[in-house]
């Protein structure tokens, strides 16, 4: 699944505007257990065969 560029950041800003006094939202790239690994090489140097991919995520935590 693909989403347009900036969707995660736009969502983070909307969440912070509404709940910023209660939570902290951060954009991070995470690896997922059992996630897809590349089977074939790519033209990009950072994508070699067998390398695990990282996925954009919105990490939300309670503000203390």
DRENDO-1510 file (C-alpha; in Angstrom, 1 decimal, always signed):
<recs>
REC; n; res; u; v; w
REC; 1; UNK; +0.0; +0.0; +0.0 .
REC; 2; UNK; +1.3; +3.5; -0.8 .
REC; 3; UNK; +0.2; +6.8; +0.6 .
REC; 4; UNK; +1.0; +10.2; -0.9 .
REC; 5; UNK; +4.1; +12.0; +0.4 .
REC; 6; UNK; +3.5; +14.0; +3.6 .
REC; 7; UNK; +0.5; +12.1; +4.8 .
REC; 8; UNK; +2.2; +10.9; +8.0 .
REC; 9; UNK; +3.5; +14.4; +8.8 .
REC; 10; UNK; +0.1; +16.0; +8.1 .
REC; 11; UNK; -1.5; +13.4; +10.4 .
REC; 12; UNK; +1.1; +14.0; +13.1 .
REC; 13; UNK; +0.5; +17.8; +13.0 .
REC; 14; UNK; -3.3; +17.3; +13.2 .
REC; 15; UNK; -3.0; +14.9; +16.1 .
REC; 16; UNK; -0.7; +17.3; +17.9 .
REC; 17; UNK; -3.0; +20.3; +17.4 .
REC; 18; UNK; -6.0; +18.4; +18.8 .
REC; 19; UNK; -4.3; +16.3; +21.6 .
REC; 20; UNK; -0.9; +18.1; +22.1 .
REC; 21; UNK; -1.5; +18.8; +25.7 .
REC; 22; UNK; -2.0; +15.0; +26.5 .
REC; 23; UNK; +0.2; +13.2; +24.0 .
REC; 24; UNK; +3.4; +13.4; +21.9 .
REC; 25; UNK; +3.3; +12.1; +18.3 .
REC; 26; UNK; +6.5; +11.4; +16.4 .
REC; 27; UNK; +7.2; +10.2; +12.9 .
REC; 28; UNK; +9.7; +7.3; +12.9 .
REC; 29; UNK; +10.8; +4.6; +10.5 .
REC; 30; UNK; +10.4; +1.2; +12.1 .
REC; 31; UNK; +11.2; -2.4; +11.1 .
REC; 32; UNK; +8.4; -5.0; +11.5 .
REC; 33; UNK; +8.9; -8.5; +12.6 .
REC; 34; UNK; +8.3; -10.8; +9.7 .
REC; 35; UNK; +8.4; -7.9; +7.3 .
REC; 36; UNK; +9.2; -8.1; +3.6 .
REC; 37; UNK; +12.9; -8.5; +2.7 .
REC; 38; UNK; +14.2; -7.7; -0.8 .
REC; 39; UNK; +14.5; -10.8; -3.1 .
REC; 40; UNK; +16.1; -9.0; -6.0 .
REC; 41; UNK; +18.7; -6.2; -6.1 .
REC; 42; UNK; +17.8; -2.7; -7.0 .
REC; 43; UNK; +19.5; +0.3; -8.6 .
REC; 44; UNK; +19.4; +2.1; -5.3 .
REC; 45; UNK; +22.5; +1.5; -3.1 .
REC; 46; UNK; +20.5; +1.3; +0.1 .
REC; 47; UNK; +18.3; -1.6; -1.2 .
REC; 48; UNK; +20.3; -4.8; -1.6 .
REC; 49; UNK; +19.1; -8.3; -1.7 .
REC; 50; UNK; +18.1; -9.7; +1.7 .
REC; 51; UNK; +17.9; -6.3; +3.4 .
REC; 52; UNK; +14.9; -5.6; +5.5 .
REC; 53; UNK; +12.8; -2.6; +4.7 .
REC; 54; UNK; +11.7; +0.1; +7.1 .
REC; 55; UNK; +8.2; +1.6; +7.2 .
REC; 56; UNK; +7.0; +5.0; +8.2 .
REC; 57; UNK; +5.0; +5.1; +11.4 .
REC; 58; UNK; +3.3; +7.6; +13.7 .
REC; 59; UNK; +4.4; +6.7; +17.3 .
REC; 60; UNK; +2.0; +8.2; +19.9 .
REC; 61; UNK; +2.8; +8.3; +23.6 .
REC; 62; UNK; +1.3; +9.9; +26.7 .
REC; 63; UNK; +2.8; +13.1; +27.8 .
REC; 64; UNK; +4.1; +13.0; +31.4 .
</recs>
